[in-house]
Structure formats: structure tokens, C-alpha cells
Amino acid sequence: MKSHPTIIADERIPFVREAFQPFGNLITLPGREMNAITIREADILIVRSVTPVDELLLGKSKVRYVATASTGYDHVDIRYLQNEGIHFFSALGCNANAVAEYIVVAIAELCRRYSLKMNELTLGIVGAGQIGTRVYEKANILGMNALLNDPPLKDKTDDPVYRSREDVLSQSDIVSLHVPLTDESPYPTRKMVDEGFLNTMKDGAFLINTSRGAVIDENVLLDYLSSGVLRGAVLDVWENEPAINTGLLERVEIGTPHIAGHSVDGKVNATVMVYNDLCNFLGIAGEWKPEGLPPPPEPVISVEHMTDIHKAVIHALLRAYPIEKDDARLRRLLDVEETERAAFFDSVRSEHLTRREFDSYYIRGGEIAVINTLTKLGFNEE
């Protein structure tokens, strides 16, 4: 690697200039404008999940280092990078807490809309990696009956905590998906949610997907939502993003533009992780640390005089992250001309609410049980 490398990075990465300009000649681009021509002079490439990284992109480039400021990397051809000796880094786990918080907020919103109580619900978690494990922990804090399904981990550990898929789907009021997108045997996940999967779920259950859109057969899901077999779905990820299925958007209970992990904290954490890995790759000491994160719009949430513990917890969760606003913003896509919908999806995704994680908030007042539950979730007591 030359002493003053050319770095091309996605312009949407937080603190991109502060973190990476000192390494060399930094050029920032929109992620969807990265192609074989625009990145040809790059030595170092830093992307997000919207940029496919493969031979088509890199075949004629000088790139020796690729990082994605995202926890998922199904947009990256890992085998090609390995064969070419190109270093690769993924910010695995950078936004795991953000996604887990999105899940509990989505459940809180469903409880608000349908007058459900969390401690009377069973949550099925399909995929027990970094995110699924955090969802499991938070669900238990909220008093939910949480069930885990993870066939690879079951095979590896034989731990009885990992239940069969049939058990989890048939017993759960809500099923949340946390699997990677893969076609590899013995556990491929592409279109995993098919007729057989949905037939096994309880009638009137909810489905949540924050993993990848292609793990669901969207046409089948749309049929089950239209028929009322499923009560509803919460989708943050979609097949064919950004040209998403608008018929499905009309039917889901909550729809958001692939932003479950987009807390300020999670995105900045990704930048820090890539920065540290690049320092190691270049053999230099890292000194940069992010400063000046935006405060939450309402840093103190009051639950004073709220005697219903269940309602107080839901109130706090939805004040910390009013998920219905992100849902409403995405639904405006339905009023946009078809030819402009993909661009609109990207614009909503990049300009969503400034969202901080629970540990940026303070709780004022409230019953001891409320404070105990919220502090265990990460909130601070004022």
C-alpha cells in the first residue's frame, strides 16, 4: 500500500472526513454511484450495504482494502476478495443493540395499537446471533416468554434453549427474524418464509423482519396478510430495495426503510470499528475518537403519575423512538410516481429521524417496577 493512498468512501458514513481524511486522499461518493469507473483509482474502499462489492466493481481497480460500515455483508462477494488477496472487514455487531431496541419499540407499538400486554405474549426469535440474543434478553426484561430457534447453533451446542422451528412458530404471538441471507446448505435462508413457514405460525400472529428482505417470499406473505391469517407484519427490509413492493407496504402494520440499525450510536460505532481496523491494516496508531453526537430531541422522559406499569413502559419506549413517524414517512412513497419511488425510498432512508439509543435518555418519576424495567433496558434514572 502506498504511503498516501486514495480512499473512496460512502458519503453517508458518519464522521467520514474526520475519521478517514488523515489516511490519504479521501473522495466521498453516494453509495449507489460507486461503480467500476468511479472507484478505479481507489486503494481503499469503504462502503455501506447499498453498494454491491464484487468483481464487476473491483476487477479493474487497485483496491487492496474493503470495509463495509454495516453488520451485514451479503452485498460483498467474500470469495472473490479472498481469491484476490483483498483485505475485508465488516463492522459486525455495530448496530446490534440498535436493531434490538427497534424490535422492542415495534412490539410496544403493536401492543399500543391492539391493547396487548407484553407479559402475556410469546416472542419467537429465529436466529440467535448478536442481534437475536439481545432481543431475547430485552424480551425477558419486558416479561415476555421468549423462544429461540437457531438450527446451526443447536447442531453446534446441543443446547436445549434452541427450540425446533415448529415449536417456536406454533407457540409465538410474534415471530422476529434475525438470520443472515444465504443460499448455502444445510440451512439456506433465501425465501425461508414461505407457505410452510407461515402455515406453521399461529393464526393471528405478527411477523417482524429486520434481517434481509429476501428471506421472505413477499408474494406469499402478501397473500397471508390479505387473507387475515396473519394479523400483521413489521418490515424494515424488503426485496429489491430500493424498488420495493408497494402492495406489501400497503398491507404491513409497520413499514420502515431499512433503518432498524440506524441509530446515531450504531452508525458511529460502525465508523469507529472500520477506523480501528484500517489503522491495524496500515500499521499505524489510531488517535481519532468521535465527538459531538447530537443529543436526543427529548432527553428526559416523564412517567410521573403513571400507575399502570405496562402503559408506562410502552410510553417511555415510544417517546424514545416514535416508530410510527418512520412508518408514516415511508408510506408517502405510495403517493409518488412509480418511476420515482426507488429514489424516494433512498431519500427517506437517508433522512430518517435522528435516533439515539435508550442510554441517551433519562426517566423522571414512575413506579419502582417501571424504573427497574427501563434501566435494565438501558435508560438512566434522573
C-alpha positions in Angstrom: 0.0 0.0 0.0 1.5 3.4 -1.0 2.1 6.0 1.7 -0.7 8.3 0.6 -3.5 6.0 -0.6 -6.6 7.1 -2.3 -9.6 6.3 -0.2 -13.1 6.2 -1.6 -15.9 6.1 1.0 -19.7 6.4 1.1 -20.6 10.0 1.8 -23.3 8.8 4.2 -20.9 7.3 6.7 -20.9 9.5 9.9 -17.7 11.4 10.6 -16.3 10.1 7.3 -14.0 13.0 6.8 -12.9 13.3 10.4 -12.1 9.6 10.5 -10.5 8.8 7.1 -9.1 12.1 5.7 -5.9 11.8 7.7 -5.0 8.5 6.0 -4.6 9.9 2.5 -6.6 11.4 -0.4 -10.3 10.9 0.6 -13.1 11.0 -2.0 -16.7 10.6 -0.9 -19.4 9.4 -3.2 -23.1 8.3 -2.9 -23.1 4.6 -2.3 -25.2 3.8 -5.4 -22.9 5.8 -7.6 -19.9 3.6 -6.8 -19.0 1.6 -10.0 -16.0 0.3 -11.8 -15.3 3.8 -13.3 -15.8 5.9 -10.2 -13.7 3.8 -7.9 -11.0 2.8 -10.4 -8.3 4.9 -8.7 -9.1 3.7 -5.2 -6.6 1.9 -3.0 -9.1 1.7 -0.1 -12.9 1.3 -0.4 -15.3 1.9 2.4 -19.0 1.2 1.6 -22.4 0.7 3.2 -24.9 -2.1 2.4 -26.2 -0.3 -0.7 -23.1 -0.9 -2.7 -22.5 -4.4 -4.3 -18.8 -5.3 -4.0 -17.7 -7.9 -6.5 -15.5 -8.5 -9.5 -17.7 -6.2 -11.6 -16.9 -3.3 -9.2 -13.2 -4.1 -8.4 -11.9 -6.1 -11.4 -10.0 -3.2 -12.9 -9.2 -1.3 -9.7 -6.2 -1.1 -7.4 -8.2 -1.7 -4.3 -6.4 -3.7 -1.6 -8.7 -3.0 1.3 -12.5 -3.1 1.5 -14.6 -2.4 4.6 -18.4 -2.1 5.0 -19.7 0.1 7.7 -22.5 -2.3 8.3 -23.0 -5.5 10.3 -24.3 -7.5 7.3 -22.2 -8.3 4.2 -24.3 -10.2 1.8 -23.6 -7.3 -0.6 -20.0 -8.3 -0.7 -18.5 -11.2 -2.7 -16.2 -12.5 0.1 -14.9 -15.4 -2.0 -13.7 -13.0 -4.8 -12.0 -10.8 -2.3 -10.2 -13.8 -0.7 -9.1 -15.1 -4.1 -7.7 -11.7 -5.0 -6.0 -11.2 -1.6 -8.0 -8.1 -0.8 -8.4 -7.4 2.9 -12.0 -7.3 4.1 -13.6 -6.0 7.2 -17.3 -5.9 8.3 -18.4 -3.9 11.3 -20.1 -6.9 12.7 -22.4 -6.2 15.7 -22.0 -2.4 15.3 -25.8 -1.8 15.4 -26.9 -5.0 17.1 -28.3 -3.0 20.1 -30.0 -0.5 17.8 -31.8 -3.3 16.0 -32.8 -5.0 19.3 -34.2 -1.6 20.5 -36.1 -1.2 17.2 -37.7 -4.7 17.8 -38.9 -3.9 21.4 -40.2 -0.5 20.2 -42.1 -2.2 17.3 -43.6 -4.6 19.8 -44.6 -1.7 22.1 -46.3 0.0 19.1 -48.2 -3.3 18.3 -49.2 -3.5 22.0 -50.5 0.1 21.9 -52.5 -0.4 18.7 -54.0 -3.7 19.7 -54.3 -3.3 23.5 -51.9 -6.2 24.1 -49.7 -6.7 27.2 -46.1 -7.7 26.7 -46.0 -10.0 29.7 -48.8 -12.0 28.1 -47.0 -12.5 24.7 -44.7 -15.2 23.4 -41.9 -13.9 21.2 -40.3 -16.4 18.8 -36.8 -15.4 17.7 -35.4 -17.1 14.6 -31.7 -16.6 14.6 -29.7 -16.2 17.8 -26.7 -14.2 16.7 -25.6 -10.9 18.2 -29.0 -9.3 17.4 -31.2 -12.2 18.2 -29.5 -12.7 21.6 -30.0 -9.1 22.5 -33.7 -9.3 21.5 -34.0 -12.4 23.7 -32.5 -10.5 26.7 -34.7 -7.5 26.2 -37.8 -9.6 25.8 -37.1 -11.3 29.1 -36.7 -7.9 30.8 -40.1 -7.0 29.5 -41.7 -10.1 30.9 -42.3 -11.8 27.6 -42.0 -15.5 27.1 -39.1 -15.6 24.6 -38.3 -18.7 22.5 -35.1 -19.2 20.4 -34.7 -21.1 17.2 -31.2 -21.4 15.6 -30.5 -24.8 13.9 -26.8 -24.1 13.3 -26.3 -23.3 17.0 -28.4 -26.2 18.0 -26.2 -28.5 16.0 -23.0 -26.9 17.4 -24.0 -26.8 21.1 -27.0 -29.2 21.5 -28.2 -26.6 24.0 -31.9 -27.2 24.8 -32.5 -23.4 24.8 -32.7 -23.7 21.0 -36.1 -25.0 20.1 -37.3 -26.5 16.9 -38.7 -24.1 14.3 -42.1 -25.8 14.5 -42.3 -25.3 18.3 -41.3 -21.7 18.1 -43.6 -20.8 15.2 -46.6 -22.6 16.5 -46.4 -21.1 20.0 -45.4 -17.5 19.2 -47.7 -14.5 19.1 -44.9 -12.6 17.4 -42.0 -14.0 15.3 -38.9 -11.9 14.7 -36.3 -12.9 12.1 -32.6 -12.4 12.7 -30.9 -14.6 10.1 -28.2 -13.9 7.5 -29.2 -14.2 3.9 -27.5 -17.3 2.5 -28.1 -20.0 -0.2 -25.7 -22.4 1.4 -26.7 -25.8 2.8 -27.7 -27.2 5.2 -29.6 -24.1 6.3 -30.3 -21.8 3.4 -32.4 -18.7 4.3 -33.4 -17.2 1.0 -37.2 -17.2 0.9 -37.2 -19.2 4.1 -40.5 -17.6 5.0 -42.7 -19.5 2.6 -46.1 -21.2 2.8 -44.8 -23.9 5.0 -43.3 -21.4 7.4 -46.4 -19.2 7.6 -48.7 -22.2 7.8 -46.8 -23.2 11.0 -47.3 -19.8 12.7 -50.3 -19.2 14.9 -53.3 -17.7 13.3 -53.4 -14.0 14.1 -49.7 -13.8 14.9 -47.3 -11.0 13.8 -44.1 -11.3 11.8 -41.2 -8.9 12.2 -38.2 -8.8 9.7 -35.1 -6.7 10.2 -32.7 -9.1 8.6 -32.8 -9.1 4.8 -35.8 -8.8 2.6 -35.1 -11.8 0.5 -35.5 -14.2 3.4 -39.3 -13.8 2.9 -41.2 -14.8 -0.2 -43.0 -11.5 -0.4 -45.8 -12.7 -2.7 -46.7 -15.4 -0.2 -46.6 -13.0 2.8 -48.8 -10.6 0.9 -51.4 -13.4 0.4 -51.3 -14.3 4.1 -51.7 -10.7 5.2 -54.5 -10.1 2.7 -56.4 -13.2 3.9 -56.1 -12.2 7.6 -54.3 -15.5 8.5 -51.5 -13.2 9.9 -52.7 -10.3 12.0 -49.9 -8.1 10.7 -46.2 -7.7 9.8 -43.5 -5.2 10.7 -41.0 -4.9 7.8 -37.8 -2.9 7.8 -36.2 -4.8 5.0 -37.6 -5.5 1.5 -36.7 -7.5 -1.6 -35.4 -5.4 -4.5 -34.6 -2.3 -2.4 -35.0 0.5 -3.2 -37.7 -0.6 -5.7 -39.9 -2.2 -3.0 -43.2 -4.0 -3.3 -45.7 -1.2 -2.7 -48.6 -3.7 -2.5 -46.9 -5.2 0.5 -46.2 -1.8 2.0 -49.9 -1.1 1.9 -50.6 -4.3 3.9 -47.9 -4.3 6.6 -48.7 -2.9 10.0 -45.4 -1.0 10.3 -43.0 -0.4 7.4 -39.7 1.4 7.6 -36.9 1.9 5.0 -34.1 -0.4 6.2 -33.2 1.8 9.2 -33.7 -0.6 12.2 -30.0 -0.3 12.9 -29.7 3.3 12.1 -29.4 4.8 15.5 -26.8 7.6 15.7 -24.9 5.4 18.1 -24.9 2.3 15.9 -23.8 4.2 12.8 -21.0 6.0 14.6 -19.9 2.7 16.2 -19.5 1.3 12.6 -17.2 4.2 11.7 -15.1 3.6 14.8 -14.8 -0.1 14.1 -13.7 0.5 10.4 -11.3 3.2 11.5 -9.6 0.9 14.0 -9.4 -2.0 11.5 -7.9 0.4 8.9 -5.3 1.6 11.5 -4.3 -2.1 12.1 -4.1 -2.8 8.3 -1.9 0.2 7.7 0.2 -0.4 10.9 -0.4 3.0 12.5 -1.7 4.0 15.9 -5.3 5.3 15.9 -6.0 8.5 17.7 -9.4 9.7 16.4 -12.5 9.5 18.6 -15.9 10.8 17.6 -17.1 14.0 19.3 -20.3 16.0 19.2 -23.0 13.3 18.8 -26.4 15.1 18.6 -28.5 14.9 21.8 -31.9 13.2 21.7 -34.8 15.6 21.0 -36.4 14.8 24.3 -33.6 13.6 26.7 -35.9 13.4 29.8 -39.0 11.2 29.5 -41.5 11.6 32.3 -43.6 8.7 33.6 -44.7 10.6 36.7 -48.3 9.8 37.8 -48.5 6.7 35.5 -49.7 3.9 37.8 -50.2 1.3 35.1 -46.7 -0.2 34.8 -47.3 -1.7 31.4 -48.6 1.6 29.9 -45.7 3.5 31.5 -43.1 1.2 29.9 -44.7 1.5 26.5 -45.0 5.3 26.9 -41.2 5.5 27.5 -40.3 3.2 24.7 -42.4 5.1 22.2 -41.2 8.5 23.3 -37.6 7.4 22.9 -38.3 6.2 19.4 -41.6 7.2 17.8 -41.5 4.4 15.2 -44.9 5.4 13.7 -43.2 8.6 12.3 -40.7 6.5 10.3 -43.7 4.3 9.1 -45.6 7.4 8.0 -42.7 8.8 6.2 -42.2 5.6 4.2 -45.9 5.4 3.3 -45.6 8.7 1.5 -43.9 6.6 -1.2 -47.4 5.3 -2.2 -48.3 8.8 -3.4 -45.1 9.1 -5.5 -44.9 8.4 -9.3 -43.8 4.8 -9.9 -40.6 5.9 -11.7 -39.6 8.0 -8.7 -40.3 5.5 -5.9 -36.8 4.0 -5.7 -35.2 7.4 -5.3 -37.8 8.3 -2.8 -37.1 5.2 -0.7 -33.4 6.1 -0.6 -34.2 9.7 0.4 -36.4 8.6 3.2 -33.8 6.1 4.3 -31.0 8.7 4.4 -33.2 11.5 6.0 -35.0 9.5 8.7 -35.4 10.6 12.3 -32.3 11.4 14.4 -32.5 8.5 16.7 -30.4 7.9 19.8 -30.4 4.7 21.8 -32.0 4.2 25.2 -28.9 5.0 27.2 -29.1 8.6 26.0 -32.4 9.1 27.9 -33.3 9.8 31.5 -36.5 8.7 33.1 -38.3 11.0 35.5 -40.6 9.7 38.2 -42.5 6.5 38.0 -43.1 3.3 40.0 -40.1 1.3 41.1 -41.1 -1.6 38.8 -41.1 0.8 35.8 -37.7 2.3 36.7 -36.2 -1.1 37.2 -37.5 -2.4 33.8 -36.4 0.7 31.9 -33.0 0.9 33.5 -32.4 -2.7 32.7 -33.2 -1.8 29.0 -30.5 0.9 29.2 -32.4 4.0 30.2 -31.0 6.2 33.0 -32.9 7.3 36.1 -32.9 11.0 36.5 
